Amino acid sequence: MQTKTPQEAQSFLVAHFMELPESVQEEVVMLLFEEGLQDAAQTEKIIGEFQSQGLEITGLLQKIKKMLDDKLKVMDVKESIDSAH
């Protein structure tokens, strides 16, 4: 058996799983389980980073909105003063 990538090797093992000796089957199951846990942990890490960035962006957008609201109030006051003269 010759494979070019780890994914090809994994596909081969899965396709021929029942042909493997039981001890090798147990080892393959454990390796695939470990890989699944690592993938899940990596996914959770990415999701956490995404959520953190989302919160940071939300905070920045709220600050920008407040600045714009304040600017609009100043413009409204100036307009009121100008129209009163």
N, C-alpha and C positions, 0 to 999 in steps of 0.2 A: 504494500500500500504506500503510495506516494501522494502527499498532499502539499499544496503550496501555501495554504494559510491555516491558521488555527481554526477558523470557521469550517473549512473543509474537513479537517480532522474531526471536529466535533460532530459534523453532519454524518461522517462515516461511522463514528462510534454509535450514534443514535440509531442509524439505519441498520447496523449489525449488532445491536445491543444483545439480543437474545442468543446470538451465536457465541458470545463471549463467556468464559468461565464465570461462575457465580462470584468468585472473589474479585475478579476484574470488574464485574457488573457493580458490585458494592463500591469499589473505588471510583468508578466512573460516576455513579450517582452522587457520591460525596463531593467530587470535583465540580460537577455541574451545580450542585446545591450551593457550594462555596461561591462559585462564579455568580450565581443568581443573587446571593446575599450582597456580594460586592457591587453588582449592578444596581441593586435596590438602594444601597447606601450612597452610591454615586448620584443616583437619581434624586434622592432626598436632599443631598448636599446642593445639587443644582437648583432644585425647587426652593430651598431655603435662601440661596443667594438671589434668586429671581425675586422672591418675596421681599427680601431686604432692600434690593434696588427699587422695587416698586414703592415701598414705604418712603424711601429717600426721595424719589421723584415726586410722590404725592406731597411731601412736606415742602419741597421746592415750589411746586405749583401753587400751594396754598400761600406761600410767601409772596410769589409773583402776583397772585390775585389780590392780596391785601395791598401791595404796592400800587397796583393799577386802580383799585378802589379809592385809595388815598389820593392818587393823582386826579381822578375824576372829581372827587370832592373839592379839591383845590381849584380845579378848573370851573366847577359850578359856582364856587364862592367868587372867583374872579369875574365870572360872567354876570353874577348878580350885582356885584359892585359896579361893573361897567354899565349895566343897564339902568342902575339907579341914578347915574349921573346924567 
